[in-house]
Amino acid sequence: MHKINKVVRVSFSGGLLGLLFGSSRGKVETIVQKHNADGWNVAEVISDSPNLLIWILRALILVLTLGLWTISNGYLFIFEKPR
């Protein structure tokens, strides 16, 4: 039986707002349940590892928003389902 795959990036918010209002568990659970309802199953989860340019962009955003918000690390979810 052949399977088809799909990659979904799940990103989180950083900074003070991400610390106070962010729910990584809730966001991940919502994404997985949504794709499970469409017939997809999680095959693998890979931690997102950003490069130097992304780190510099994040620091710049954090400074411009006075520490309130920036882009945070996330995960890549590999979903699969039978064809």
CORMOUR-V582826 format. One record per residue. RES is the residue in one letter. PHI is phi in radians with two decimals (* if undefined). Layout:
# CORMOUR-V582826
[[RES;PHI] [RES;PHI]]
This chain:
# CORMOUR-V582826
[[M;*] [H;-1.51] [K;-2.13] [I;-1.94] [N;-2.09] [K;-2.53] [V;-1.90] [V;-2.21] [R;-1.61] [V;-1.99] [S;-1.92] [F;-2.08] [S;-1.65] [G;-2.01] [G;1.43] [L;-1.15] [L;-1.15] [G;-1.15] [L;-1.18] [L;-1.42] [F;-1.98] [G;-1.38] [S;-2.26] [S;-1.15] [R;-1.11] [G;-1.11] [K;-1.18] [V;-1.13] [E;-1.08] [T;-1.09] [I;-1.09] [V;-1.15] [Q;-1.12] [K;-1.08] [H;-1.29] [N;-1.10] [A;-1.12] [D;-1.57] [G;1.67] [W;-1.59] [N;-2.11] [V;-1.24] [A;-1.78] [E;-2.80] [V;-2.17] [I;-2.10] [S;-1.23] [D;-1.29] [S;-2.12] [P;-1.29] [N;-1.58] [L;-1.07] [L;-1.08] [I;-1.14] [W;-1.07] [I;-1.16] [L;-1.06] [R;-1.09] [A;-1.12] [L;-1.10] [I;-1.09] [L;-1.10] [V;-1.21] [L;-1.15] [T;-1.68] [L;0.99] [G;1.43] [L;-1.38] [W;-2.63] [T;-2.76] [I;-1.39] [S;-2.03] [N;-1.12] [G;-2.52] [Y;-2.37] [L;-1.85] [F;-1.78] [I;-1.73] [F;-1.85] [E;-2.43] [K;-2.68] [P;-1.19] [R;-1.44]]
